[in-house]
């Protein structure tokens, strides 16, 4: 019967799982060999394709469009653990990039000596600083500002 379903599926252009046999015609369908036999059963409605899924995707499309705009992404609509939405690596990359840009700005403005810049850069790479503000605090506490 599996081969009959497969054949009927190809003729009807649907998946074999969507093909339905009439209960009273199972013996006749078992005897069918050729495609034309299957076509005959389709014509007499002994083999039919089941209905399409009637669940509409319009709602899902609307929600997807809103999410694309950045809506409906608050804490309440998130599922999963703390790091399932934004990975640890992405958070790290964001944090370190901000710190490195800040350090480069300080170096370009000649507010840090090259040696201080290197040591702060290494500390940043090692995860010593929490954020930009923490770097600023550290520099002022340790008197690392370059005097003009």
C-alpha positions in Angstrom: 0.0 0.0 0.0 2.9 2.3 0.6 3.9 2.2 -3.1 0.3 3.0 -4.0 0.3 6.0 -1.8 3.6 7.1 -3.2 2.3 6.7 -6.8 -1.0 8.5 -5.9 1.0 11.3 -4.2 3.1 11.8 -7.4 0.0 11.9 -9.6 -1.9 14.3 -7.2 1.3 16.3 -6.7 1.1 16.0 -2.9 3.0 14.2 -0.1 2.1 10.5 0.3 1.0 11.4 3.8 -1.8 13.6 2.3 -3.2 10.7 0.2 -6.4 9.0 1.6 -7.9 5.8 0.4 -11.6 5.1 0.7 -12.2 2.3 3.3 -14.6 0.4 1.0 -12.1 0.3 -1.9 -9.0 -1.0 -0.2 -9.2 -4.4 -1.8 -9.5 -2.9 -5.3 -6.6 -0.5 -4.6 -4.4 -3.4 -3.4 -4.9 -5.0 -6.9 -3.9 -1.8 -8.7 -0.5 -2.0 -10.5 -0.2 0.8 -13.0 -0.4 4.6 -12.8 -3.5 4.4 -15.0 -5.2 2.2 -12.4 -4.4 4.8 -9.7 -5.7 7.6 -12.0 -9.0 5.6 -12.4 -9.4 5.4 -8.6 -8.7 9.2 -8.3 -11.4 9.8 -11.0 -13.9 7.7 -9.1 -13.0 9.4 -5.8 -11.7 6.2 -4.2 -8.3 7.9 -3.7 -8.5 11.5 -2.6 -6.0 14.1 -1.2 -6.8 15.4 2.2 -7.5 19.0 2.7 -4.7 21.6 3.2 -4.0 23.0 6.6 -6.6 25.6 7.3 -4.6 27.4 9.9 -3.8 30.8 8.6 -0.3 32.3 8.7 -1.4 35.9 8.4 -1.2 36.4 12.1 2.3 35.0 12.2 3.3 37.3 9.3 2.0 40.3 11.1 4.0 39.5 14.3 7.1 38.8 12.2 6.7 42.2 10.5 6.4 43.9 13.9 9.4 42.1 15.3 11.4 43.1 12.3 10.6 46.7 13.3 11.8 45.9 16.8 8.4 45.6 18.5 7.2 42.8 20.7 10.7 41.9 21.9 10.4 42.9 25.5 11.2 40.7 28.5 7.8 39.2 28.6 7.9 37.7 25.1 11.3 36.1 25.5 11.7 32.4 26.0 14.8 30.5 27.1 17.6 31.1 29.4 19.5 34.3 30.0 22.0 33.7 27.2 19.8 32.0 24.7 18.6 35.2 23.1 21.9 37.0 23.0 24.9 34.7 23.4 27.7 35.3 25.9 30.1 35.8 23.0 28.0 38.5 21.4 27.7 40.3 24.8 31.5 40.1 25.2 32.1 41.4 21.7 29.8 44.4 22.2 31.5 45.2 25.6 35.1 44.9 24.4 34.5 46.8 21.1 33.1 49.8 23.1 36.0 49.7 25.4 38.6 49.5 22.6 37.0 52.4 20.7 37.0 54.5 23.9 40.7 53.7 24.6 41.6 54.5 20.9 39.8 57.9 21.3 41.8 58.7 24.5 45.0 57.7 22.7 44.2 59.9 19.6 43.4 62.9 21.9 46.8 62.3 23.6 45.1 61.8 27.0 47.0 58.5 27.5 50.7 57.6 27.1 51.4 54.7 24.7 52.5 52.5 27.7 49.3 53.3 29.7 47.2 52.7 26.6 48.8 49.2 26.1 48.3 48.3 29.8 44.7 49.4 29.7 44.1 47.6 26.4 45.5 44.4 27.9 43.3 44.8 31.0 40.3 45.4 28.7 41.1 42.2 26.8 41.4 40.3 30.0 37.9 41.4 31.1 39.0 43.6 33.9 36.7 46.5 33.1 32.9 46.3 33.2 32.2 49.2 30.8 33.5 52.6 29.6 32.7 54.3 32.8 34.8 51.8 34.7 37.8 52.6 32.5 37.3 56.3 33.2 37.1 55.7 36.9 40.2 53.5 36.9 42.2 56.1 34.9 41.3 58.9 37.3 41.9 56.8 40.5 45.3 55.7 39.3 46.2 59.2 37.9 47.0 57.9 34.3 45.7 61.1 32.5 48.5 62.6 30.4 49.2 66.2 31.4 49.4 68.6 28.5 
